[in-house]
């Protein structure tokens, strides 16, 4: 059981409290589809034929960038959840 939020350090039973989770922008796959290579503005910039799909969870801004940093540099598996 997690005792504090990974982002704001307030008491939380989950790794990210509901306030910080509300601040995270999640990409809406129902709007443009789940494969970004089929979305014109993105597909035009990816030239490699080795990729058949490109997916994104959200924008790389705070608080998502903080979680990615923790996962990448401190090997925090909790941040990866």
DSSP file (Angstrom, degrees, kcal/mol; ACC not computed):
  #  RESIDUE AA STRUCTURE BP1 BP2  ACC     N-H-->O    O-->H-N    N-H-->O    O-->H-N    TCO  KAPPA ALPHA  PHI   PSI    X-CA   Y-CA   Z-CA
    1    1 A X              0   0    0      0, 0.0     2,-0.3     0, 0.0    13,-0.1   0.000 360.0 360.0 360.0 129.3    0.0    0.0    0.0
    2    2 A X        -     0   0    0     11,-0.8     3,-0.1     1,-0.1    10,-0.1  -0.626 360.0-166.2 -80.7 138.1    1.3    3.4   -1.0
    3    3 A X        +     0   0    0     -2,-0.3     9,-1.0     1,-0.2     2,-0.3   0.628  68.2  27.1-100.9 -16.6    1.2    6.0    1.7
    4    4 A X  B    S-A   11   0A   0      7,-0.3     7,-0.2     9,-0.1    -1,-0.2  -0.990  85.0 -97.3-146.4 155.3    1.8    9.1   -0.4
    5    5 A X     >  -     0   0    0      5,-2.7     4,-1.2    -2,-0.3    11,-0.2  -0.454  27.4-135.5 -68.3 137.9    1.4   10.4   -3.9
    6    6 A X  T  4 S+     0   0    0      9,-3.1    10,-0.1     1,-0.1    -1,-0.1   0.685 101.3  37.7 -67.7 -17.6    4.5   10.1   -6.1
    7    7 A X  T  4 S+     0   0    0      8,-0.3    -1,-0.1     3,-0.1     9,-0.1   0.873 132.2  16.5-102.1 -50.0    3.9   13.6   -7.4
    8    8 A X  T  4 S-     0   0    0      2,-0.1    -2,-0.1     3,-0.0     3,-0.1   0.526  88.2-133.0-106.5  -7.6    2.6   15.9   -4.6
    9    9 A X     <  +     0   0    0     -4,-1.2     2,-0.1     1,-0.2    -3,-0.1   0.620  56.2 141.9  65.2  15.5    3.6   13.7   -1.6
   10   10 A X        -     0   0    0      1,-0.1    -5,-2.7    -6,-0.1    -1,-0.2  -0.485  67.4 -77.9 -78.7 158.6    0.1   14.1    0.0
   11   11 A X  B     +A    4   0A   0     -7,-0.2     2,-0.3    -2,-0.1    -7,-0.3  -0.343  66.2 159.1 -58.5 131.6   -1.4   11.0    1.7
   12   12 A X        -     0   0    0     -9,-1.0     5,-0.1     5,-0.1    -3,-0.0  -0.959  45.5-146.8-157.8 135.7   -2.8    8.7   -0.8
   13   13 A X  S    S+     0   0    0     -2,-0.3   -11,-0.8   -10,-0.1     2,-0.3   0.592  91.0  57.4 -78.6  -8.9   -3.8    5.0   -0.9
   14   14 A X  S    S-     0   0    0    -13,-0.1     3,-0.1   -11,-0.1     4,-0.0  -0.798  96.4-108.7-117.4 160.7   -2.7    4.9   -4.6
   15   15 A X  S    S+     0   0    0     -2,-0.3    -9,-3.1     1,-0.2     2,-0.5   0.846 111.7  32.6 -58.5 -34.3    0.6    5.8   -6.3
   16   16 A X  S    S-     0   0    0    -11,-0.2    -1,-0.2   -10,-0.1   -11,-0.1  -0.990  90.9-128.3-124.3 124.5   -0.9    9.0   -7.8
   17   17 A X     >  -     0   0    0     -2,-0.5     4,-2.4     1,-0.1     5,-0.2  -0.181  27.0-107.7 -67.0 163.9   -3.7   10.8   -5.8
   18   18 A X  H  > S+     0   0    0      1,-0.2     4,-1.6     2,-0.2    -1,-0.1   0.782 117.8  56.9 -67.9 -25.4   -6.9   11.7   -7.6
   19   19 A X  H  > S+     0   0    0      2,-0.2     4,-0.8     1,-0.2    -1,-0.2   0.941 111.3  41.3 -68.7 -47.0   -6.0   15.4   -7.7
   20   20 A X  H >> S+     0   0    0      1,-0.2     4,-0.7     2,-0.2     3,-0.6   0.878 112.3  55.8 -67.9 -37.0   -2.8   14.7   -9.6
   21   21 A X  H >< S+     0   0    0     -4,-2.4     3,-0.9     1,-0.2    -1,-0.2   0.877 103.2  55.3 -62.4 -36.4   -4.5   12.2  -11.8
   22   22 A X  H 3< S+     0   0    0     -4,-1.6    -1,-0.2     1,-0.2    -2,-0.2   0.769 104.0  56.0 -65.9 -24.7   -7.0   14.8  -12.8
   23   23 A X  H << S+     0   0    0     -4,-0.8     2,-0.4    -3,-0.6    -1,-0.2   0.619  86.9  97.3 -81.9 -13.6   -4.1   17.0  -13.9
   24   24 A X  S << S-     0   0    0     -3,-0.9     2,-0.7    -4,-0.7    39,-0.1  -0.623  70.4-139.7 -80.9 130.3   -2.7   14.4  -16.3
   25   25 A X        -     0   0    0     -2,-0.4    34,-0.8    34,-0.2     2,-0.5  -0.813  19.0-164.2 -87.9 116.6   -3.8   14.8  -19.9
   26   26 A X  B     -B   58   0B   0     -2,-0.7    32,-0.3    32,-0.2     2,-0.2  -0.881  25.0-114.0-101.3 133.4   -4.5   11.4  -21.4
   27   27 A X        -     0   0    0     30,-2.4     2,-1.0    -2,-0.5     3,-0.1  -0.447  26.1-130.9 -65.3 132.4   -4.7   11.1  -25.2
   28   28 A X    >>  -     0   0    0      1,-0.2     3,-1.3    -2,-0.2     4,-1.0  -0.764  20.2-171.6 -91.0 101.9   -8.2   10.2  -26.3
   29   29 A X  H 3> S+     0   0    0     -2,-1.0     4,-1.9     1,-0.3    -1,-0.2   0.730  81.8  65.5 -66.7 -22.2   -7.9    7.2  -28.7
   30   30 A X  H 34 S+     0   0    0      1,-0.2    -1,-0.3     2,-0.2     4,-0.1   0.733  99.6  53.8 -72.6 -19.3  -11.6    7.5  -29.6
   31   31 A X  H <4 S+     0   0    0     -3,-1.3    -2,-0.2     2,-0.1    -1,-0.2   0.916 131.3   6.2 -79.8 -45.8  -10.9   10.9  -31.2
   32   32 A X  H  < S-     0   0    0     -4,-1.0    -2,-0.2     1,-0.3    -3,-0.1   0.303 111.1-100.2-121.9   6.5   -8.1   10.0  -33.6
   33   33 A X     <  -     0   0    0     -4,-1.9    -1,-0.3    -5,-0.2    -2,-0.1  -0.087  35.5 -87.3  89.1 164.4   -7.8    6.2  -33.3
   34   34 A X  S    S+     0   0    0      1,-0.1     2,-0.7    -4,-0.1    22,-0.2   0.698 110.9  69.8 -85.7 -18.6   -5.4    4.2  -31.2
   35   35 A X    >   -     0   0    0      1,-0.1     3,-1.7    -6,-0.1    20,-0.2  -0.877  63.3-165.7-102.9 109.1   -2.7    4.1  -34.0
   36   36 A X  G >  S+     0   0    0     18,-3.2     3,-1.5    -2,-0.7     7,-0.5   0.672  82.6  73.5 -68.9 -16.2   -1.1    7.5  -34.5
   37   37 A X  G 3  S+     0   0    0     17,-0.3    -1,-0.3     1,-0.3     9,-0.1   0.656  95.1  53.3 -71.0 -12.9    0.5    6.4  -37.7
   38   38 A X  G <  S+     0   0    0     -3,-1.7     2,-0.6    16,-0.2    -1,-0.3   0.363  89.7  91.5 -97.8   3.0   -3.0    6.6  -39.2
   39   39 A X  S X> S-     0   0    0     -3,-1.5     4,-2.8     1,-0.1     3,-1.2  -0.899  78.5-136.6-101.8 115.9   -3.5   10.1  -38.0
   40   40 A X  H 3> S+     0   0    0     -2,-0.6     4,-2.1     1,-0.3     5,-0.2   0.796  95.8  49.7 -43.1 -56.7   -2.3   12.5  -40.7
   41   41 A X  H 34 S+     0   0    0      1,-0.2    -1,-0.3     2,-0.2     4,-0.2   0.819 120.7  37.6 -59.9 -30.0   -0.3   15.1  -38.8
   42   42 A X  H X> S+     0   0    0     -3,-1.2     3,-1.9    -6,-0.3     4,-0.6   0.903 112.3  56.0 -84.3 -45.9    1.7   12.4  -37.0
   43   43 A X  H >< S+     0   0    0     -4,-2.8     3,-0.8    -7,-0.5    -2,-0.2   0.814  99.3  62.3 -58.6 -32.5    2.0   10.0  -40.0
   44   44 A X  T 3< S+     0   0    0     -4,-2.1    -1,-0.3    -5,-0.3    -2,-0.1   0.685 104.7  47.5 -67.5 -17.7    3.6   12.7  -42.1
   45   45 A X  T <4 S+     0   0    0     -3,-1.9     2,-0.7    -4,-0.2    -1,-0.2   0.530  95.5  78.3-101.5  -8.6    6.5   13.0  -39.7
   46   46 A X    <<  +     0   0    0     -3,-0.8    -1,-0.1    -4,-0.6    -4,-0.0  -0.900  48.1 167.6-106.5 112.2    7.3    9.3  -39.3
   47   47 A X        +     0   0    0     -2,-0.7     2,-0.3     3,-0.0    -1,-0.1   0.543  38.9 108.7-101.9  -9.7    9.2    7.9  -42.4
   48   48 A X    >   -     0   0    0      1,-0.1     3,-0.8     2,-0.0    -2,-0.0  -0.534  51.4-160.0 -76.1 128.8   10.4    4.5  -41.1
   49   49 A X  T 3  S+     0   0    0     -2,-0.3    -1,-0.1     1,-0.2    -3,-0.0   0.528  82.7  79.4 -82.4  -5.1    8.7    1.6  -42.6
   50   50 A X  T 3  S+     0   0    0      2,-0.0     2,-0.5     0, 0.0    -1,-0.2   0.666  80.5  77.9 -75.3 -15.5    9.8   -0.6  -39.7
   51   51 A X    <   +     0   0    0     -3,-0.8     3,-0.1     1,-0.1    -5,-0.0  -0.815  46.5 171.2 -98.3 130.2    7.0    0.8  -37.5
   52   52 A X  S    S+     0   0    0     -2,-0.5     2,-0.3     1,-0.3    -1,-0.1   0.520  71.2  22.9-110.2 -10.1    3.4   -0.4  -38.0
   53   53 A X        -     0   0    0    -17,-0.1     2,-0.4   -16,-0.1    -1,-0.3  -0.993  54.6-168.4-153.8 149.5    1.9    1.3  -35.0
   54   54 A X        -     0   0    0     -2,-0.3   -18,-3.2    -3,-0.1     2,-0.3  -0.969  14.7-178.2-140.4 122.4    2.6    4.2  -32.7
   55   55 A X        -     0   0    0     -2,-0.4     2,-0.4   -20,-0.2   -20,-0.1  -0.897   6.8-165.7-124.1 151.6    0.7    4.7  -29.5
   56   56 A X        -     0   0    0     -2,-0.3     3,-0.1   -22,-0.2   -27,-0.1  -0.993  14.9-162.6-137.1 142.4    0.8    7.4  -26.9
   57   57 A X        -     0   0    0     -2,-0.4   -30,-2.4     1,-0.3     2,-0.3   0.882  69.0 -43.1 -88.2 -46.4   -0.5    7.6  -23.4
   58   58 A X  B    S-B   26   0B   0    -32,-0.3    -1,-0.3   -30,-0.0   -32,-0.2  -0.962  74.9 -54.4-168.8 179.7   -0.4   11.3  -22.8
   59   59 A X        -     0   0    0    -34,-0.8     2,-1.9    -2,-0.3     5,-0.2  -0.427  48.3-119.7 -71.1 145.2    1.5   14.5  -23.3
   60   60 A X  S    S+     0   0    0      4,-0.1     2,-0.3    -2,-0.1    -1,-0.1  -0.444  77.4 109.1 -85.6  64.6    5.1   14.6  -21.9
   61   61 A X  S >> S-     0   0    0     -2,-1.9     4,-1.9   -36,-0.1     3,-1.1  -0.824  72.3 -35.2-128.2 168.4    4.3   17.5  -19.5
   62   62 A X  T 34 S+     0   0    0      1,-0.3    -3,-0.1    -2,-0.3    -2,-0.0  -0.442 125.2  21.4 -62.9 137.9    4.0   17.7  -15.8
   63   63 A X  T 3> S+     0   0    0    -39,-0.1     4,-1.6    -2,-0.1    -1,-0.3  -0.998 128.2  47.9 -91.9  -7.5    2.8   15.5  -14.1
   64   64 A X  H <> S+     0   0    0     -3,-1.1     4,-2.4     1,-0.2    -2,-0.2   0.903 109.7  55.0 -61.2 -41.0    3.4   12.7  -16.7
   65   65 A X  H  X S+     0   0    0     -4,-1.9     4,-2.3     1,-0.2    -1,-0.2   0.848 105.1  53.7 -62.5 -33.9    7.0   13.9  -17.3
   66   66 A X  H  > S+     0   0    0     -3,-0.3     4,-2.2     2,-0.2    -1,-0.2   0.901 109.4  47.5 -66.7 -41.0    7.7   13.5  -13.6
   67   67 A X  H  X S+     0   0    0     -4,-1.6     4,-2.3     2,-0.2    -2,-0.2   0.902 112.0  49.7 -67.1 -40.8    6.5    9.9  -13.6
   68   68 A X  H  X S+     0   0    0     -4,-2.4     4,-2.7     2,-0.2     5,-0.2   0.911 110.5  51.1 -63.3 -42.1    8.5    9.0  -16.7
   69   69 A X  H  X>S+     0   0    0     -4,-2.3     4,-2.8     2,-0.2     5,-0.5   0.915 110.4  48.5 -61.6 -44.2   11.6   10.5  -15.1
   70   70 A X  H  X5S+     0   0    0     -4,-2.2     6,-1.6     1,-0.2     4,-1.5   0.904 114.0  46.3 -63.4 -41.5   11.1    8.5  -11.9
   71   71 A X  H  <5S+     0   0    0     -4,-2.3     4,-0.5     4,-0.2    -2,-0.2   0.915 118.3  42.2 -66.1 -42.8   10.6    5.3  -13.9
   72   72 A X  H  <5S+     0   0    0     -4,-2.7    -2,-0.2    -5,-0.2    -3,-0.2   0.913 127.3  24.4 -73.5 -45.0   13.6    6.0  -16.1
   73   73 A X  H  <5S+     0   0    0     -4,-2.8    -3,-0.2    -5,-0.2    -2,-0.2   0.714 131.3  33.4-102.1 -22.7   16.2    7.2  -13.7
   74   74 A X  S  <<S-     0   0    0     -4,-1.5    -3,-0.2    -5,-0.5     3,-0.2   0.398  96.1-128.6-111.1   2.0   15.2    5.8  -10.3
   75   75 A X        +     0   0    0     -4,-0.5     2,-1.0    -5,-0.3    -4,-0.2   0.850  42.3 173.2  54.5  38.2   13.8    2.5  -11.7
   76   76 A X     >  -     0   0    0     -6,-1.6     4,-0.9     1,-0.2     3,-0.5  -0.673  18.7-172.4 -80.4 103.0   10.6    3.1   -9.7
   77   77 A X  H  > S+     0   0    0     -2,-1.0     4,-0.6     1,-0.2    -1,-0.2   0.789  84.3  63.2 -66.8 -26.5    8.2    0.4  -10.8
   78   78 A X  H >4 S+     0   0    0      1,-0.2     3,-0.9     2,-0.2    -1,-0.2   0.883  99.6  53.2 -64.3 -37.6    5.5    2.1   -8.9
   79   79 A X  H 34 S+     0   0    0     -3,-0.5    -1,-0.2     1,-0.2    -2,-0.2   0.787 103.4  58.9 -67.0 -26.8    5.8    5.1  -11.1
   80   80 A X  H 3<        0   0    0     -4,-0.9    -1,-0.2     1,-0.3    -2,-0.2   0.641 360.0 360.0 -77.2 -14.8    5.4    2.8  -14.1
   81   81 A X    <<        0   0    0     -3,-0.9    -1,-0.3    -4,-0.6    -2,-0.1   0.513 360.0 360.0 -72.1 360.0    2.0    1.6  -13.0
